[in-house]
Amino acid sequence: MCGIIGYVGDKEIVPLLLKGLQCLEYRGYDSAGIAIHRGHNLNVIKTIGKISNLEEVIKNKTEYNGKNGHINCGIGHTRWATHGEPSDVNAHPHFDTEEKIAVVHNGIIRNYQEIKEKLTHHGLTFVTQTDTEVIVQLISRNLKKTKSAVEAISKSVNELEGSYAIAILFKGESDKIYAVRKEAPLVIGIGNGENFVASDIPTLSQFVDKVIRLNDNEITIVTKNNVEFYNLSGEKIKKEPQIITKTKDILDKKGFKHYLAKEINEQAEVISNLLKDFLPGAGKPVQFDCLKFDPSFLKNIDRVLILACGTAYHAGLTAKYILETLTSIPVEVQFSSEFITASPLLTKKSLVIGISQSGETADTLAAIKKAVSTGATLLGITNRADSALADLAKEHLILSKAGVEISVAATKTFTAQLTVLYLLAVYISEVQGLRRAEIQSIKQELRELPQLVDQALLRAEYYQEQIIKYANKRDFVFIGRGVNYPIALEAALKLKELSYIHASGYASGEMKHGPIAVLDPNVPVVSICVPGETYDRVIQNSLEAKSRKAPMIAVAVDGDKKADSIFDTVLHIPQISEIISPFLVVIPLQFLAYYIAEALGQDIDQPRNLAKSVTVE
Ligand code: G6P
């Protein structure tokens, strides 16, 4: 977690670092800070809270205004707290005792306590509760025993256990940023007479056209006109820049009040673009040129294991239903964090599907590494071509191409994952030569989907009117069955993330086995009732809840008179078949979370305690 930016060049540095940090704020917003060279000194300025707080603090300090035409060199950081509460003192950058070295860090140092004890024994004092402070103190100590900064850095990181992307400034080297990484992202942006470092490529694409990705255990020295790379033995290595696709101004809300609203409203377009890429005209099979499977592997898969976290896990759970319906393969879905300590029952015939919007989620990366160590084949689904998951899954990688998602709560990337997973199920089924008629009708429905999603999106105001009266409730229960059970889980997660109201999702048949005990007039039940195999049973379970006096809300299709007569509030969606319905059902539920959170005055795009990309286990 946490975001890192660095700049060396002639431009005014503070606005550049702040813009970079704003692009990275999705990675954490507990505190922010910058370190810059000024004269002979290293200056650090940092504060608890968001980048906007840091901007306020900096505003009146004229010494932080840049000097165009001189070399300006600095690093910045936005934090998601792991070790030590969010506070000014725990904010990065961190200094060594002599204030000669400033460090920003993304990751976790697992053995920081041991190092801290050792260094304390040698007389060093620590002023923060962070794991990062041991890095800067170690480098400082090693610098005294070594000949160069590169040697000191490599000696220090050799003592660290854990994951890290680190950028470092040394007093007296006012034209250089040093950086090193292991299992956390860091990229160098190559400009003209200026260079950058950052945690991701979209941020760098605001400033440059070319980048060089730092690999594990590589050290870089970045100056205005040059970038050098070294391995941990101090040997120079050669790396070539790659041209990147420019991401248009990622901070543009396009007239929406929140990024979340903008992203919810982009879903029809996202689905449509993916269908254009992978679903050719009628009569033709789904095409994934990005997958290099031998057809005999796909025909003989013994099981599929899906690994993911959070919203991506819910996309995986939905995919289980679709894959098991359309193919002959048993599918298991596990939280990545649970799989890390599980016993993998995989073979060389197994397919592991790793799903991660960011492609950087530490739990998912660790779980995938464990799964593939059994000889199973990996297929990756991610929104980020520049991510660690994209690297791991080079051979079989599907990009979900939803565009940059800024709001921490995932919406359009969820429907993008669903689209890819549905198409994948159809693809495998076609290779296996199964369920031909059913597949043709699903493909036709998928083609019609963007238009239906658009229709649902146009109902935003109607959903708002229906939903807003429930904003004062303390708990919510979401229920669904079959393919819509994961959507009940996703709806509960969205509401928790955005509004901080406690919410749970249940398979509706499970309500009577315990959860029904929580119901009373203050706990609304939201039922997903789409005509099909599960409909009557969900209605039955909803009536059981209604008789416990819970306020009753339904997501139901247009013209469903039965739902109208049973529920207090019905969020209508266009008519759709049950198997495709998750794409439409999720829309009023995303709006439900959004409008309730907005009514409560919550921080929509940056909910408390969360970060979009969780790069620690
Ligand atoms: C974090 C985010 C969630 C996200 C989860 C998995 O917890 O707050 O919104 O679903 O990580 O992220 P990934 O990038 O792996 O899909």
Boltz pocket constraint, residues with backbone or C-beta under 6 A from the ligand:
constraints:
  - pocket:
      binder: B
      contacts: [[A, 309], [A, 310], [A, 311], [A, 312], [A, 355], [A, 356], [A, 357], [A, 358], [A, 359], [A, 360], [A, 361], [A, 364], [A, 408], [A, 409], [A, 410], [A, 610], [A, 611], [A, 612], [A, 613], [A, 614]]
      max_distance: 6.0
